[in-house]
Structures are given as C-alpha cells and as structure tokens.
C-alpha cells in the first residue's frame, strides 16, 4: 500500500507540472520515458521532501525555483560570459535550493543521467577495500549510493557548509543508511599536503567544478591525491547558469582540454544535454548546454 501511495504522489506531481509548467512536465516525461525506474525514485524523494519539510508545498517550491533558474539562464544566453553566468546579488532560499536539487534528479534527464553515471562508477570499484572521498557533500544522494560499497571501504565527505552536511545526515538517516562517514570541512584543493597525496582509491567531484574559481588547479590536485590505480568521477556544467556558478565551461572541448592539461587521463566520458526533449543519438552534434561527465585517472 505504501508503494501505491508513493506512486500516486508522483502521478499527482506530474499532473500538477502539466497544469502549471509544460516545460517542466515535458522534462519529467522524458525521464520516465527513457528510464522507467525514475518513477519509483521520484516517489521516494517526494516522500522524503514532504517528511523533511512538513506543511510546505515542496512541488510548488520546485516549480518556483526552476522558473527562477530559467530566467537566469535566459539572461546568460543573451550575454554568454562568465560575468552573467551567476547572480551573486541574489538572495537564495537555501531550502528551495536543496529541495530543487534533490527533486531534479528524477525529474530532469541531465541530472538523472549524472547519477546513473555515478552508479556505474561506483559499481566499477570492485576491490574489497579502499578509501573514497566526496568533495562537496551535495544532497546526500551521492553518499547514499556510496553506502553500498563493500564494508572495507572508508567514506569521507567534505563540504565547507555545515548546513549542507546536516541536511545530508537527515537524508541518510531517513533512508536507513548507517554506514560510517568521516565528515570534514574544507578539502585542500589548492595545494594538498603530503598526507593527502596518493591517499584515495576513488574521488567524486559531482557538480562541483563550476563552483570553483580555479577548477584546473583542483583537477591537478585530484591527480596528486589519487593512488596509482585510483579513479575520479568528475562533472562539468556547460553553459548552465546558476547563482553560485562562477566558472564557465563554454563547450565540450574546454572540458576535455582542462582534464588533459591537469595531467589526467580520461577512462570514460558521457555527454548529457539539458533538454526537455529526448537527447539525440549523436549527443555531441549541436550540443550547447548540459553536463560533461568523465571518469579519470592519473596519466
């Protein structure tokens, strides 16, 4: 019965999106069409959101947040420069920010595919033990997926915002993730001390690099911190405007060049357009906006 209630909630969400914002409804429909399993994930995340923010209109918050980002995106596309990528003067509702980030996973194709690629990366970590770090805690969804790693793996999570980590802990508790996590603040991306060098068998920089003023230096640090056989999962937002995005990746070539120039080797890559339509078979042809996802290692 609980599952049916969850799916009913998801269907009501789709119906509301259809009534209030056809663009968001189309985006959600594309995800469900391409990945039917997204429906159950959406139901679970909607239930969590309503539990975490009782009495609040979580779907309405998602719609309003998406519209605000669309307006910022339109401004950026009229003047596509790093200076118009962000809106540093904007007052950000942190709850709306976190809610929209979470609900956009099953309701937008590009974010759902990012998490799919993260799952594939984690599934490739077949060793019985190791050390993995997530630089940028995110919503807690990524850490939930890391919690499925073999018990011999040590998980670290870094974020400079204590409220982000507190929210992630709520998320993990709700979903029954009891896996020990070493919670820490600022990762030394600029210049790692000796204790960090060749420390990690796996590193995750998911939707982080566009928030940094010098992502190239951060990628060089990744190379220094990986073990010889280590792997890192990295994403780069291309021409996606957001209040706290400060680095502009203008195209796929810029992403690939930055990885190469940091002394890293690309093991695999994935291009996921930000679109309300099904992505084309040739995803790079006509690509303008979305995410570049790569698994990299030391060269």
C-alpha positions in Angstrom: 0.0 0.0 0.0 2.8 2.4 0.8 4.3 1.9 -2.6 0.9 2.7 -4.3 0.6 5.8 -2.2 4.1 6.9 -3.3 3.3 6.4 -6.9 0.1 8.3 -6.5 2.0 11.1 -5.1 4.4 11.0 -8.1 1.5 11.0 -10.5 -0.1 14.0 -8.8 3.2 15.8 -9.2 3.3 15.0 -12.9 -0.3 16.2 -13.2 0.5 19.5 -11.5 3.5 20.1 -13.6 1.3 19.6 -16.7 -1.1 22.2 -15.4 1.4 24.8 -14.2 4.5 24.5 -16.3 4.5 22.4 -19.5 8.3 22.8 -19.9 8.9 21.0 -16.5 6.2 18.4 -17.3 7.9 17.6 -20.6 11.3 17.3 -18.9 9.9 14.9 -16.3 8.0 12.9 -19.0 11.2 12.4 -21.0 13.0 10.9 -17.9 10.2 8.5 -17.3 10.0 7.5 -20.9 13.8 6.8 -21.1 14.2 5.4 -17.7 11.0 3.9 -16.2 12.8 3.2 -12.9 12.9 7.0 -12.3 9.2 6.9 -11.2 9.9 4.9 -8.0 12.9 7.2 -7.3 10.8 10.3 -7.7 8.2 8.8 -5.4 10.7 8.1 -2.7 12.3 11.6 -3.0 8.9 13.3 -2.9 8.0 11.4 0.2 11.3 12.4 1.8 10.8 16.0 0.9 7.4 16.1 2.4 8.7 14.4 5.5 11.6 16.8 5.8 9.6 20.0 5.2 6.1 19.2 6.7 3.4 21.6 5.7 5.3 23.1 2.8 4.4 22.9 -0.8 7.5 21.1 -2.0 6.3 20.8 -5.6 5.4 24.5 -5.7 8.9 25.3 -4.4 10.4 23.1 -7.1 8.4 24.9 -9.8 9.3 28.4 -8.5 13.0 27.5 -8.2 13.0 26.1 -11.7 11.4 29.2 -13.1 13.9 31.5 -11.4 16.8 29.4 -12.9 15.2 29.6 -16.3 15.1 33.4 -16.0 18.7 33.5 -15.1 19.6 31.1 -17.9 17.8 33.4 -20.4 19.8 36.4 -19.2 23.0 34.5 -19.5 22.2 33.3 -23.0 21.7 36.9 -24.1 25.2 37.7 -22.9 27.1 34.4 -22.5 30.1 35.4 -20.4 31.3 34.3 -17.0 30.1 37.6 -15.6 26.5 36.8 -16.4 26.7 33.1 -15.6 25.9 33.8 -11.9 23.7 36.1 -9.9 25.9 36.9 -6.9 23.5 39.6 -5.6 20.5 37.2 -5.4 19.1 36.1 -2.1 19.0 32.3 -2.3 16.3 30.4 -0.3 18.5 27.5 0.9 15.6 25.2 1.5 14.4 25.8 -2.1 17.9 25.3 -3.4 18.3 21.9 -1.6 14.7 20.8 -2.5 15.1 21.6 -6.2 18.5 20.0 -6.3 17.1 16.8 -4.9 13.8 16.6 -6.9 15.6 17.5 -10.1 17.4 14.1 -10.0 14.3 12.1 -11.2 12.5 15.0 -12.9 15.3 16.2 -15.3 17.1 14.0 -17.7 20.6 15.5 -17.4 20.7 15.2 -13.6 19.2 11.6 -13.6 21.9 10.6 -16.1 24.7 12.1 -14.0 23.6 9.9 -11.1 23.4 6.9 -13.4 26.9 7.5 -14.4 27.9 7.9 -10.7 26.3 4.5 -10.1 28.3 3.0 -12.9 31.5 4.5 -11.5 30.8 3.1 -8.0 29.9 -0.3 -9.5 33.3 -0.4 -11.1 35.0 -0.1 -7.7 35.3 -3.9 -7.2 38.1 -4.0 -4.6 37.1 -5.3 -1.2 38.5 -2.2 0.5 39.7 1.3 -0.3 39.2 5.0 0.5 36.7 7.2 -1.3 36.1 10.9 -0.9 33.2 13.1 -2.0 34.3 16.7 -2.3 31.1 18.6 -2.0 28.5 16.7 0.1 25.5 17.6 -2.1 22.1 16.4 -1.1 23.3 13.2 0.5 22.0 11.2 -2.5 25.6 10.5 -3.7 26.6 9.4 -0.3 23.6 7.1 -0.1 24.9 5.4 -3.3 28.4 5.2 -1.9 27.0 3.4 1.2 26.5 0.3 -1.0 30.3 -0.1 -1.4 31.9 -3.1 0.4 32.3 -2.7 4.1 36.1 -2.4 3.7 35.7 1.0 2.0 36.2 4.2 4.1 34.0 7.1 3.0 34.9 10.7 3.5 32.7 13.7 2.7 34.0 17.3 2.6 31.9 20.5 2.5 32.5 24.0 3.7 28.8 24.5 4.6 27.8 22.8 7.8 24.1 23.1 6.9 24.7 21.1 3.8 26.2 18.2 5.7 23.5 18.4 8.3 20.9 18.1 5.6 22.7 15.1 4.1 22.7 13.4 7.5 18.9 13.9 7.7 18.6 12.3 4.2 20.8 9.3 5.1 19.0 8.7 8.4 15.6 8.8 6.6 16.8 6.1 4.2 18.3 4.0 6.8 22.0 4.5 5.8 24.0 3.7 8.9 27.4 3.4 7.1 30.1 5.4 8.9 31.1 8.5 7.1 34.0 10.8 8.0 32.6 14.3 7.9 35.1 17.0 7.2 35.1 20.6 6.1 37.5 22.1 3.5 39.4 19.8 1.2 42.9 21.3 0.3 42.2 21.6 -3.4 44.7 24.4 -3.9 47.8 22.6 -2.6 47.4 19.2 -0.9 49.7 18.4 2.0 51.8 15.2 2.0 49.2 13.3 3.9 46.7 13.7 1.1 49.0 12.7 -1.8 48.1 9.3 -3.2 45.6 8.8 -0.4 42.4 8.0 -2.3 41.4 5.0 -4.4 38.3 6.9 -5.6 37.3 10.6 -5.6 34.0 12.2 -6.5 33.6 15.8 -7.7 30.0 15.8 -8.7 28.6 19.2 -9.8 31.5 21.0 -8.0 34.0 22.3 -10.6 31.8 25.1 -11.9 31.6 26.5 -8.4 35.4 27.0 -8.2 37.4 29.9 -9.4 40.2 27.6 -10.5 38.9 24.2 -11.4 42.1 23.4 -13.3 44.1 23.5 -10.1 41.5 21.4 -8.4 41.9 18.7 -11.1 45.6 18.8 -10.8 45.1 18.2 -7.1 42.9 15.2 -7.9 45.8 13.7 -9.8 48.1 14.2 -6.9 45.6 12.6 -4.4 44.8 9.5 -6.3 46.6 6.3 -5.8 48.3 4.8 -8.8 45.2 2.7 -9.8 42.8 5.3 -8.4 39.9 6.7 -10.3 37.9 10.0 -10.1 34.4 10.9 -11.1 34.1 14.5 -12.3 31.3 16.5 -13.9 31.4 19.9 -15.6 28.4 22.1 -16.2 28.5 23.6 -19.7 26.7 26.9 -20.2 24.3 26.3 -17.3 23.6 29.5 -15.3 23.1 29.4 -11.6 23.6 32.0 -8.8 26.7 30.2 -7.5 28.3 29.1 -10.7 31.4 31.2 -11.2 33.4 29.2 -13.8 32.2 29.0 -17.4 32.7 25.9 -19.4 31.7 27.1 -22.9 31.9 23.7 -24.7 32.9 20.1 -24.6 36.4 20.9 -25.9 37.1 23.1 -22.9 36.2 20.3 -20.5 38.4 17.8 -22.3 41.3 20.2 -22.6 41.2 21.0 -18.8 41.3 17.4 -17.9 44.3 16.7 -20.3 46.1 19.9 -19.1 45.8 18.8 -15.5 47.8 15.7 -16.3 44.8 13.3 -16.1 43.7 10.5 -18.4 40.1 10.1 -19.5 38.9 6.5 -19.0 35.3 7.1 -20.0 33.0 10.0 -20.7 29.3 10.9 -21.1 27.5 13.9 -22.5 24.1 14.7 -21.1 22.3 17.7 -22.6 20.0 19.8 -20.5 16.8 19.4 -22.6 13.1 18.9 -22.4 13.3 16.5 -25.4 14.8 13.1 -25.7 18.6 13.5 -26.3 19.6 12.8 -29.9 21.5 9.7 -30.8 24.6 11.8 -31.5 24.7 13.8 -28.3 27.6 16.0 -29.3 26.1 17.2 -32.5 24.5 20.6 -31.8 25.3 20.3 -28.1 25.0 23.7 -26.4 24.1 23.2 -22.8 24.3 20.4 -20.2 26.9 18.4 -18.4 30.1 16.6 -19.3 30.8 13.6 -17.1 34.1 11.7 -17.0 36.0 9.1 -15.1 39.6 10.0 -15.0 42.9 8.6 -13.6 46.5 9.7 -13.2 48.3 9.7 -16.5 
